[in-house]
Amino acid sequence: MIKSMTGFGRYETLSEENRFTVEMKGVNHRYLEASIRLPRRFSMYEAALRNELKKYVTRGKIDIFINYESLSENREKVIYNHAVAKDYFENLKKISEEFEIELNIDAFRLARFPDVMTVEEENGDDEILWELLKDTFDKACMNFVEARSAEGENLKKDILDKLDKLSEGVSVIEKRYPQIVDDYREKLYSKVKDILGNTNIDQGILATELTIFADKICVDEETVRLKSHISEMAKALSKGDDVGRKLDFIAQEMNREANTILSKSNDMEVTNHAIDLKTEIEKIREQIQNIE
């Protein structure tokens, strides 16, 4: 299944004593880059959560917000962080001595510095809390993947429609090519006849000139390769999985063939169709940037 890198997922778990809420949103990115914001109490689980995330996604910039609320009464306590308070005080003394100013500080002011006094939940059963957090996280990831998959299916349909347009454009160019040669033959014959009058025209010279012209504007190889790339992209989209990088590479090759067709064209109709090809390919490349 094709997955977009854009999506949103949320899940909340509520028990008698605890509430976990996990929200995540993602946008496109070349690699997997995750930002996890969780309460300090659970910071030890960040690495485990990152590993858990890799089970569900491979690419994208993902912001994850985790909230925790204890529903038990009288489970909070005030923690005095002696080492932090000592560092603050020692540094304030240095400032006082260096600038020769009065060290005007009391216990109340010192306690208001960040992290000197903190209010924390009393430790419950860490294993139970981790299982609750992990379950909530997994279900949020599932919702996130579901949203990405729904968006991915929309991208898939849109790209397949554009591939059909590309195929139609290539077919028109292929059909137009013999007519270009015929038109050139008539123009060349008419021009030579005007110059030479009733003098016999050397058919061998005309044939050579036509061969050179036909070879110069020939785009058979380019159209064959372009059709092959279109087919390969359609197959990759049908197969699904993590095909974003592969699709991007195919789109680059498609664009290269379209550029060559355009550079060889000396016919306005072919030129217009080649420009349309490039336009559709560029639209496809923009869509592919969002595919995981």
C-alpha positions in Angstrom: 0.0 0.0 0.0 1.2 3.5 -0.9 1.7 5.8 2.1 1.9 9.5 2.2 4.4 11.1 4.5 1.7 13.6 5.5 -0.6 12.5 8.3 -1.9 12.8 11.8 -2.5 10.2 14.5 -3.9 10.4 18.0 -4.8 8.0 20.8 -5.7 8.3 24.4 -5.7 5.6 27.1 -7.6 6.1 30.3 -7.3 3.9 33.3 -8.5 4.3 36.9 -5.2 6.0 37.9 -3.5 7.2 34.7 -4.2 8.9 31.4 -1.8 8.9 28.4 -2.4 10.9 25.3 -0.1 10.5 22.2 -0.4 12.8 19.2 1.8 12.7 16.1 1.9 14.6 12.9 4.2 14.1 9.9 5.3 15.9 6.8 7.6 14.9 4.0 11.4 14.5 4.6 14.2 12.7 2.8 14.9 10.5 5.9 13.2 9.6 9.1 13.5 12.5 11.6 11.4 12.3 14.8 11.0 14.8 17.5 9.5 13.3 20.7 8.2 15.5 23.5 7.4 13.6 26.6 7.2 14.3 30.4 10.6 14.2 32.1 9.5 11.3 34.2 9.4 9.1 31.1 12.5 10.5 29.3 14.2 7.1 29.9 11.8 5.6 27.4 12.6 7.9 24.5 15.1 5.5 22.8 12.6 2.7 23.1 9.8 4.8 21.6 12.1 5.7 18.7 12.7 2.1 18.0 9.0 1.4 18.2 8.3 4.2 15.7 10.6 2.5 13.1 8.2 -0.4 13.0 5.5 1.8 11.5 7.3 4.5 9.4 10.6 4.7 7.4 10.6 8.3 6.1 9.2 11.7 7.2 9.6 14.5 9.7 7.4 13.5 12.6 6.5 15.5 15.7 5.3 13.4 18.6 3.6 14.9 21.7 3.1 12.7 24.7 1.1 13.8 27.7 0.6 12.0 31.0 -1.8 12.7 33.9 -2.0 10.9 37.2 -5.6 10.5 38.4 -4.6 9.3 41.8 -4.9 11.6 44.8 -2.0 12.6 47.0 0.6 11.2 44.7 2.6 14.3 44.2 5.7 15.3 46.2 8.1 18.2 46.2 11.7 17.4 45.3 14.6 19.5 46.4 17.6 19.3 43.9 20.6 20.0 46.1 23.2 19.8 43.3 21.3 22.2 41.1 20.8 24.7 43.9 24.5 24.5 44.8 25.5 25.3 41.2 23.2 28.3 41.0 24.6 29.6 44.3 28.2 29.1 43.4 27.8 30.9 40.1 26.0 33.7 41.7 28.9 34.2 44.1 31.3 34.3 41.2 29.2 37.0 39.5 29.1 39.0 42.8 32.9 38.8 43.2 33.7 39.5 39.5 31.5 42.6 39.3 31.9 43.6 42.9 28.2 43.7 43.6 26.2 42.6 46.6 25.1 39.0 46.7 21.5 39.7 47.6 19.7 36.3 47.6 17.7 34.3 50.1 16.4 30.8 50.2 13.0 31.7 48.6 14.6 33.4 45.6 17.1 30.5 45.1 14.2 28.0 45.3 12.5 29.8 42.3 15.3 29.1 39.9 14.5 26.4 37.3 14.7 22.8 38.6 15.8 23.7 42.1 12.3 22.7 43.4 10.2 20.4 41.3 6.9 18.7 41.8 6.9 15.0 40.7 4.5 12.1 40.8 5.4 9.5 43.4 6.8 6.5 41.6 4.2 4.0 40.7 4.8 0.7 39.0 7.2 1.7 36.2 6.6 -1.5 34.3 2.8 -1.0 34.2 3.2 2.6 33.2 5.6 1.7 30.4 3.2 -1.0 29.1 0.4 1.6 29.2 2.6 4.2 27.4 3.8 1.7 24.8 0.2 0.5 24.1 -1.0 4.1 23.7 2.0 4.9 21.4 1.4 1.9 19.2 -2.2 2.6 18.7 -1.4 6.3 17.9 1.1 5.0 15.3 -1.6 2.7 13.8 -3.9 5.7 13.4 -1.1 7.7 12.0 -0.3 5.0 9.4 -4.0 4.7 8.6 -4.2 8.4 7.8 -1.0 8.2 5.7 -2.3 5.2 3.8 -5.6 7.0 3.0 -3.7 10.0 1.7 -1.3 7.7 -0.1 -4.1 6.1 -2.0 -5.3 9.5 -3.2 -1.7 10.3 -4.4 -1.6 6.9 -6.1 -4.8 7.5 -8.0 -3.7 11.0 -9.0 -0.3 9.8 -10.3 -1.8 6.9 -12.2 -4.2 9.4 -13.9 -1.2 11.5 -14.9 0.7 8.5 -16.2 -2.3 7.8 -18.5 -2.0 11.3 -19.8 1.7 10.8 -20.4 1.0 7.5 -22.3 -1.5 9.4 -24.5 1.0 12.1 -25.2 3.8 9.6 -26.2 1.4 7.9 -28.5 0.5 11.1 -30.3 4.2 11.9 -30.8 4.9 8.4 -32.2 2.0 8.8 -34.6 3.1 12.3 -35.7 6.7 11.3 -36.5 6.0 9.6 -39.9 3.9 12.6 -41.0 6.8 15.0 -40.1 9.1 13.0 -42.5 6.4 13.0 -45.2 5.9 16.7 -44.9 9.6 17.4 -45.1 9.8 15.2 -48.2 7.2 17.3 -49.9 8.8 20.6 -48.9 12.2 19.4 -50.0 10.9 18.1 -53.3 9.0 21.3 -53.9 12.0 23.5 -53.0 14.4 21.6 -55.3 11.9 21.6 -58.1 11.5 25.3 -57.9 15.3 25.7 -58.0 16.0 23.3 -60.9 12.8 23.8 -62.8 12.0 20.9 -65.1 15.5 19.4 -64.7 15.4 15.8 -63.5 15.8 15.6 -59.7 18.3 13.1 -58.4 16.2 10.8 -56.2 19.3 9.4 -54.6 20.3 12.8 -53.2 16.8 13.4 -51.9 16.7 10.0 -50.3 20.0 10.7 -48.5 18.8 14.1 -47.3 15.6 12.5 -46.0 17.5 9.8 -44.2 19.7 12.4 -42.5 16.7 14.4 -41.5 14.8 11.4 -40.3 17.7 10.3 -38.2 18.2 13.8 -36.7 14.6 14.1 -35.5 14.1 10.4 -34.6 12.8 9.9 -31.1 12.0 6.2 -31.2 14.5 5.3 -28.5 13.3 8.1 -26.3 9.6 7.2 -26.6 10.3 3.5 -26.0 12.3 4.3 -22.9 9.6 6.8 -21.7 6.9 4.2 -22.1 9.0 1.7 -20.2 9.5 4.2 -17.4 5.7 4.9 -17.3 5.0 1.2 -17.1 7.6 0.7 -14.4 6.2 3.5 -12.3 2.7 2.1 -12.6 3.9 -1.3 -11.4 5.8 0.2 -8.5 2.6 2.1 -7.4 0.6 -1.1 -7.6 3.1 -3.0 -5.6 3.2 -0.4 -2.9 5.4 -0.5 0.2 8.2 2.1 0.6 8.7 3.1 -3.0 9.1 6.8 -2.7 12.8 6.9 -3.5 12.4 4.5 -6.5 9.5 6.6 -7.9 11.7 9.7 -7.6 14.5 8.0 -9.6 12.1 6.9 -12.3 10.6 10.4 -12.6 14.1 11.8 -13.1 14.6 9.4 -16.0 11.3 10.2 -17.5 12.1 13.9 -17.4 15.4 13.2 -19.1 13.7 11.5 -22.0 11.1 14.3 -22.3 13.9 16.8 -22.5 15.6 14.9 -25.3 12.3 14.6 -27.3 11.9 18.4 -26.9 15.4 19.2 -28.0 15.1 17.1 -31.1 11.7 18.5 -32.1 11.4 20.8 -35.1 7.6 20.4 -35.3 5.3 22.7 -33.4 2.8 19.9 -32.6 5.5 17.6 -31.2 7.0 20.5 -29.3 3.7 21.3 -27.7 3.2 17.7 -26.7 6.7 17.4 -25.4 6.1 20.5 -23.2 2.9 18.9 -21.9 4.9 15.7 -21.1 7.4 17.8 -19.1 4.6 19.6 -17.3 2.9 16.3 -16.3 6.2 14.8 -15.2 6.9 17.8 -13.0 3.5 17.4 -11.4 4.2 13.7 -10.8 7.6 14.6 -9.2 5.9 17.0 -6.8 3.4 14.3 -5.8 6.2 11.7 -5.3 7.9 14.0 -2.8 5.1 13.2 -0.4 5.3 9.4 -0.8 7.1 7.3 1.9 
